């Protein structure tokens, strides 16, 4: 019998990760090509011009289709975990022309261990160079609760945060801590852009907390609108279920 250690080592090998990333990217292209997507507001990409570069915020587990909401050829960097599972995500992003910046947040101790500080500086440099960045707003293992990392980045860079939701009517809904969803082919899709959240460079702790709550509300609202557009009878279901699932892990 093959040991669990051997299977893990096999899964971490570069050829396996590259192959998995290739097939995943091909599947995501199939989902994009076979779903009829609408935008809310219509043509929202045109409205972003004066604000570029921006910080695009997503919920963890709802991020697999987010790259559909960006124009082809756009210069984008994305925050990806240093965890071994992040390697496949990095391969997928590379195949879509997105530069991966490795690291993740959490509390002070875990953020240092996961490279959160270095990643934050890397994201700030990307924004300074005119490259928009994409990141999940929630902290690890705490779904649908925005952390301070994304609003701190907005304060450091002076760039606005835009909540983004991309969903499909046909999808796989997983029972993971983040209640992840992965679109299926041959359905309807919605891309929703929320209102921008701006953080002053002199923002104090109270202002950062207010901005954090605004990001949380903005993402919840964007997903409610997106699920409603594809005919979901209970568009808030995924948000509430993910929060309840992550709370049981605390």
N, C-alpha and C positions, 0 to 999 in steps of 0.2 A: 504494500500500500504506500502511496506517495505521501510523505509527511507534509504537515501544514507549513513547516519552515521552508521546505523545498518549493512548495507552490508559491509562497510569498516571494522567494528569491526569483522564481521564474517570472512572476508578475512585475518585478522591479527591473527586469532586464530591458535594455534600450530597444532592441528589436521588437519586443512584445509591446512596449509602450508606443512606439512609432506606428505599429500596425493597428493597435486599438484606436489611436488618435486618428488615423486615416479613415477607418471604417466609421467612426463616430462623426467625423466631419462630412463624409459622404451621406450619412443618414440625415444630418441636419440640413444639408442642401436639398435632399429629397423632401423633407418636411416643408421647407420654404417654397419649393417649386410647386407643390401640390395643394397648398392652402391659399385661400383667397383672403388676403390681408386688407384691413381698413386701418386708417390712421385717425387718431383723435388727439388734438385737432387735425383736420385734414391738411396735408402738406406741412406738418410741423417742422420738418427738417429745415425748411426755408426760413423759419422764424428764429432758428438758433444762430444764424450767421453773425449778428453783432455781438453775441455772447461767447463765441468760440475763443479759446478752448474752454470746455466745460468739464464738470465732474458729473458723470452719469451714475446715479444710484440705483441699485437693484436689491431685491430680497434674495437671500440665499435659497437655493432650490427652485427659484423662479427665473434663474439667470441663463438657462441653456439656450434660449432663443434670442437673447438680448441683442446680439450682433445684427439681427435683421433690421433693427431700428436705426442703423447707421448707414450713411451713404457709402457706396462702393469706392474704395480707394482712400477713404478718410484715414488720417493719422491718429491712431489710438493706442494707448497702453492700458493694460488691465492688471489688477492686483490678483495674484494667485498664491494659494497656500504653499508653504514649503513641504507639506506632508507629501508622502509618496504618491497619493492619489492625484495630487496637483500636477504631476509630471504629464499625465495624459491630457489634462486640461491645457497645459502649456503647448503640447503638440497641436491640439485642436485650434487654439488661438493662432499659432504660427501659420497654420494652413488657411486661416481667414485674414492673414495680414495684420494681426494684432500683436504688439510687443508685450511679453509677460514680465511683470515685476513681482518677484517672489517675497512673500512674507504675509503675516496675519496679525490681528490684534488680540484683544482680551484685556485682562488686568495688567498692571505694570510688569509683574514678574513674567507672566506667560508671553506678553508682547515682546519683551527682550529676547526670550528664548526662541520665539518664532520669527524674529527679524522684523517686528512691526515698525520699530523706529527707523531702520534703514530703508524699509519699503516706503514709509511716509515721505522721507527725503527724496527718494527716487521718483515718487509720484509728483512731488512739488517741482522737481527739476523738469519733468516731462511737461507739466503745465506751463512752466516758464519758457520752454522751448516751443510752445504753440501746439503741443500734442494733448488732445483731450484724454481723459482717463475714465475708466469704468471700474466700479468696485461694488461689492456687496456691502450694504450698510449695517447689517446685523453682526453682532459679535459671535465668535465660535460657540456652537452648542446652545445658543439662545436665540431662537428664531423669532423674527418679526419684532425684535427690539433693537432699535438703532443704537450704535455705539458712538462714542465721542470722536473716534478716529476720522470719520468722514467730514465732520464739521470743523475739526482741527485743521484738516487739509484745506478746507475752504478759507479758513481764517489766514493760514500761512500764505496761500497762493493768491487770495483775492478773487478767485473764480467761483461762479455760481454752481450750486448743486441742482440738478434736474432729476426728479424721480422718473423712472422708466419702467413700464410693464409691457411684456410681450407674451401673449398667451394664445392657445388654440382651443377650439371646441372639442376636438378629439385628442386625448392625451392619456399618458400613463400617470397616475397619481400614486406616489410611493408612500409607505408608512414609515418613512425615515424621520429623524428628529426635526428636520426642516420641512417635512411634507412636500418633498420635491415633486415637480411636475415636468414631464417630457412630452413634447408634442408628437402627435401621430400624423401621418400623411392624410390627404384628402378630406379636409375639413375647412372651417373658417378660422381666421386669425385676427387679432387686434393688436395694434401698437399704440400705446398711450403715453403721452408726455405730460407730466405734472407741471405745476407752477414752480418757478425757480426759487431756491432758498439762498439768500445771500448772508454772509457772515462778515461783520466788520473786523478789520485787522486788530482793533483795540478791544474786541469782545472779551468780557470777563467771564467767570465761571457761570454766572446766571444766564448771560446771553448765549453761551455755548449750549447750555441745557435747553434753553428755549428753541435754539436752532435744531438740536437733536430731536426734540419732540416734533418739530415741523417736518423734518425728514421722515420720521416714522408715520405721521399722519399723511404726508404727501404720497408715500409709497402705498399705504393701505388704500387710499382713495384712488390712485392710479390703477391698482389691481382690481378694485371693485368695478371701476368703469370698464376695464379691459374684459373681465369675465362677463359682465352684462352685455357687452357688444357681441360676444360669441354665443349668447343665449344661455349662459349658466343661470339656473334658477336660484342658486344660492351663492352669489359671487363672493361673499365674505367667508365662505366655508374654509377655504385653504388658509386664510389668515388666522382665524381662530383656532383651527386644528393644529397648526404649526406652533402657535404660542402655547397651547395646552401640552403638546408633546414635549417641547423643550423645557417647560416648567417641571415636568416629572423627572428630568435629569439633574436638576439643581439640588 
